[in-house]
Amino acid sequence: MTTASISLNAKSNISSDLKLDFKFDGTHVASMTLTDSIQNFYHEFDDSPNNHLFEIELSNKRPEQTKVNQNNEIIEDVLAEIFDVKLSNIDLGQVFYGHSIYYYNNPKPVVGQFFHQLGCNGVIKFKFYTPAYVWLIENI
């Protein structure tokens, strides 16, 4: 069996109790509580032809962690940062962000593109297929 992998780095801009849960094809594969230090995620999977769904869920974000001024503009916030996303050790860069959808509550449900940071509890969904090298060739 040939394997592929997905990996990334994550941290919070301020040490907090933000939590990330990782699912691969609907199965929970890891969790981490974020700090202001970089933490690594790595997951190997079968590279046989198939469609895949990788999910990153942010939880434990509390309303008081977002400070706003009198004009309701955010002046301070606790954020989760996701970066250095790699598929089979190939850095996806902006391709990951362009192919990811962010489902979150703010305070109503919102669906939008993901841009490196999560500021609301919610889920990033990244769909791709294997063999990973074929997806990489067609999408990078």
C-alpha positions in Angstrom: 0.0 0.0 0.0 1.3 3.4 -0.9 0.6 6.2 1.6 0.2 9.9 1.4 0.1 12.5 4.2 -1.4 15.8 5.2 0.4 18.0 7.7 0.2 21.5 9.1 1.4 23.9 11.8 -1.0 25.7 14.1 -0.8 28.2 17.0 -2.8 30.9 18.7 -1.8 34.5 18.5 -2.3 34.7 22.3 -1.9 31.7 24.7 -5.4 30.5 25.2 -7.6 27.4 25.5 -8.6 27.3 21.9 -9.0 23.7 20.7 -8.5 22.2 17.3 -10.0 18.8 16.4 -8.9 17.1 13.1 -11.1 14.7 11.2 -10.1 12.7 8.1 -13.0 11.2 6.1 -15.3 11.6 9.1 -13.0 9.9 11.6 -11.5 12.0 14.4 -7.7 11.6 14.1 -6.2 14.2 16.5 -6.8 17.2 18.9 -4.7 20.0 20.2 -5.1 22.9 22.6 -3.4 25.9 21.1 -0.8 28.0 22.7 1.3 30.8 21.2 3.9 28.1 20.3 3.8 26.3 17.0 2.3 22.8 17.2 2.4 20.2 14.4 -0.3 17.9 13.0 0.6 15.0 10.7 -1.7 12.2 9.3 -0.9 9.4 6.9 -3.5 7.7 4.7 -3.9 5.3 1.9 -3.0 6.9 -1.5 -5.3 4.6 -3.5 -7.8 6.4 -5.8 -10.5 7.9 -3.6 -12.2 11.2 -2.6 -11.2 12.7 0.8 -12.5 15.2 3.3 -10.1 16.8 5.8 -11.8 18.9 8.5 -10.3 21.2 11.2 -12.7 22.3 13.9 -12.1 25.2 16.2 -13.8 25.2 19.6 -13.6 27.0 23.0 -13.6 30.5 21.4 -15.6 32.7 23.8 -17.3 36.0 23.0 -15.2 37.9 25.6 -12.0 36.9 23.8 -13.0 39.4 21.0 -12.8 43.1 22.2 -14.5 45.8 20.1 -14.5 49.6 20.3 -17.6 51.9 20.4 -17.9 51.5 16.6 -18.1 47.7 17.0 -14.7 47.3 15.3 -12.5 44.5 16.5 -9.5 46.0 18.4 -8.2 42.7 20.0 -9.0 39.1 19.3 -7.8 35.6 20.0 -7.2 33.7 16.8 -6.1 30.3 15.7 -3.6 30.3 12.9 -3.2 27.5 10.4 -0.1 27.5 8.1 2.5 25.4 6.3 -0.2 23.0 5.1 1.4 20.2 3.1 0.0 17.3 1.1 2.6 14.5 0.8 5.3 17.0 1.9 4.4 19.5 -0.9 3.5 22.9 0.5 0.0 23.8 -0.6 0.4 27.5 0.2 -2.6 29.5 -1.2 -4.0 26.4 -2.9 -5.1 25.1 0.5 -6.9 28.4 1.3 -8.5 28.5 -2.1 -9.9 25.0 -1.8 -11.1 25.3 1.8 -14.5 26.4 3.0 -15.0 27.8 6.5 -18.3 27.2 8.2 -18.7 29.3 11.4 -21.1 31.2 13.6 -20.8 34.9 13.9 -23.4 34.9 15.7 -25.5 33.5 12.8 -24.2 30.6 10.6 -21.8 31.8 7.9 -20.1 30.0 5.0 -16.9 31.6 3.6 -13.5 31.1 2.3 -10.7 30.3 4.8 -7.8 32.8 5.0 -5.1 31.5 7.4 -6.9 32.4 10.7 -10.0 31.2 12.5 -11.7 33.8 14.8 -15.0 32.0 15.4 -15.9 28.5 16.5 -16.4 26.5 13.3 -15.1 24.0 10.8 -12.7 24.2 7.8 -13.5 21.6 5.1 -10.9 20.7 2.5 -11.8 18.3 -0.2 -9.3 16.5 -2.4 -8.6 13.2 -4.0 -5.9 10.6 -4.3 -3.5 9.6 -5.7 -2.2 12.8 -4.0 0.3 13.5 -6.8 -2.5 13.7 -9.4 -4.5 16.2 -7.3 -1.3 18.2 -6.8 -0.5 18.3 -10.5 -4.1 19.3 -11.4 -4.4 22.0 -8.6 -1.1 23.6 -8.1 
